[in-house]
Amino acid sequence: MPGYEVSEPQLRCVLPFEAVPTEVRLLRKAAAKQLSRWGVSAAADETELLVTELATNVFKHVGEGVSATLVLEWRGERLRLEVHDKSQVVPAPKSTGCDAECGRGLHLLAALAVDWGTVLTAVGKAVWCEIAITSGQACRRIERAVEALERYQGRIGGLGLLGVRREMALEESAIELIADLLHWTAARGHDPDDMLDRAQVHYEAEADAA
């Protein structure tokens, strides 16, 4: 599939939804919340707009109330959005006048995204797009944290989970890892609270500079 030069996604979230206007609003908020949890809230506005267009196209052109799935993947400097549905009718941009609505969503998609496309699947199709994520110190720290947590999960048997279960497992692993580090700090005669305070100072200084 185009855009999958990297064999494994860095972070992945799967959000099933029904193609109705009320679900689209909830889906948009869920996507923004997920970006916040990943620490890339700067991309939330653009993501919400693209999620709205992708999901709206499903109930306009596939059918209102049909089941679909939004997949978010964050890999380095790009965020990938995919909407999967059960229709193999491939959308295509059309030349539209100022008053025409049909086809406008795909033109917006092409304007906002670094790249986009459609791929046929075994049960339908996936319309995908990618947007740029600014890489900086905070992103590099998040990348290192995810790598550390995934290795930690492997030690406690938490690998192989997907979607919400994976996110919950990563959160639990983060808590366990922090607790282990505090035990390690105390065992060496240091004050765990002092270590937490120093880490907080580093975090706030980098957050203010971002």
N, C-alpha and C positions, 0 to 999 in steps of 0.2 A: 504494500500500500504506500502511495507517495507520502513522504514526510516521516517514514519510519526507518531512517538510517541507523538510529540508536536501537539496539536490540531490546532493551528493557526501559520502560518509562520510569522517571524518577519518582513521581507521585501520580496516583491515579484515583479518581473518584467516579463511581457509577451511580446515576440518578434516574431511575425509571419514572415515567410520568404518563398521564393521559392528555391527549391533545385537545384541551379545552382552555378558553381564556383564563379562567381562575387558576388552573394548574400552571399555566405559563408564568403568571405572576409569582407563584410560590417557587417555581423552578428558578426564576431569576434571582430571588432572594437566597435560595439554597446555594446557588453558584457563587454569589458574592460572599456568603458566609464561609464557604469552603476556601476561597482565595484568602480570606482573612486568617483562617487557621493555618494556611501554608505560609503566611507572611508576605503575600504579594497583593495587598489590597489596592495598590496603585493601578492595577489593571482591572479593577472591579467595574468601573463605568463602561468601559469598552466591552468587557465580557458580558455584562447584563444586556447591552444592546444587541450583541451578536446572538446570545441565547434566545432573546425575544424573537429575532428574525428567523432563526433556525426552527424553533419550536412552532412559531406561527405558520410557517410554510407547511408543517405537517398537517395541521387541521384544515388549512386552506386547500391543499392539493392532494392529500391522502385521505382525509376524512376526520370529521370532528369526533372526538372520543376514542380514537384508536390508541393503542398502546405504543409507546416509543421510549427511547432511552437516550439520555444525555451522558456523554463521557467527557470528563475533564482530565487532561494529562499535562503535568508541568515537567518539562525536561530542559534544564539549563536556561537558555535565553528565550525559549518559546513556550507558550501555552497553547495547547491543542484542544479544540472543542469538536466533538462529533455528536451528531444526532442520528440515531439508528431507527428506522421504521420498517414496515413489512411490505412496502411497495417497491417495485423495481423500475418505476418510471423515473428517469433521470431528469432533474430540473436543468433548465438552460436559460441564461439571461436573454431578454428580448429587448428590442428597441422600443422604448416607451415614450409617449408624450408627457408633457408636464402634468396632465390630469390623470394619467393612467397609473393604476396601482399594481397590476399584474407584472411581475418581473422586477419590481423596484427593490425587493429584498435582496436579490442576488447581486444587483449592482452595488448596494450598500455593503454587502459581504465582501465583494471584490475590492471596494474602496478602503475598508477598514483592515482587512486581513493581509498578512504578509504573503499567504498562499491559501488556496482553498480548492476543493474538488469534491467529486462524488465517486464512491466505490460500491459496486454491486457486491452483496453478501449472499450467503447461502439462503437467507430468509427474506431478503429485501435489499436495502441499500443503507449506506452511511454518507451523510453530507458532512464534510469536515472543513475546518479552517484553523489557521494558526496566527497568533498575534505575538508581537515581540514583548519580551519581559526584560526590563533593564537589569543588567547584571551588576552587582556591587558587593560590598563587604557583607551586608546582611544576607544576600542570596548565597554567598559562598559559605557563610556560617550555617545557614539552613541546610544546604547540601551536605555539609559535614555531619550535621546532627542526624539527618535522615539515614546516612550511611551507618553511623554509629548505632542508631536505634534498630536498624534492620539486622545488623550483626548481633546485637543484644537479643533481639527476638529469636534469632536462630539458636541461641544458647538455651532459651527457655521454651522452645518448641512453638513459636508463634508465626512461623513463615507459612506462606501459601494462602493467606487470607486476602479478600478483595473488598473494595468498596467501603461501606460504613464499618464493617467488622474490622477491616485492616486499620482504619483510622483510630478506632477505639483501642485496638491492640497497641498501636504506636503510642497513644497517650498513656496507657498503663505502663508500657515499657519505659517511657520518659520518666514517669514518677519513680519506678523501681530503680532506674539508672541514677537519678538524682539522689535517692536514698542511699544507694550503694556508695556513691561518691562522698556523701556526708559521713558514712561509717569509715570510709578510707581516710578521710581528713581527720576525724577524731582519733583513729588508731595511731596516727602519726603525731599526735599531740597538738594539733591545730584546732582552732575554734570554728565549728561548722557555720555558726551564724556570721562570723567574720567573712568566711569564704562566700557565703550567699550575698552579703552586702557588697563585697568587692565585685562579684559577678554582675550584680544589679547595676553598679556604677558603670561597668564596661558596656552593658546593654543600653542603658539610657544615653550614654555619650554617643554611641554609634547610631542609635535611633534618632537623636537630635540632629546628627550630621547628615542623615539620609535625605 
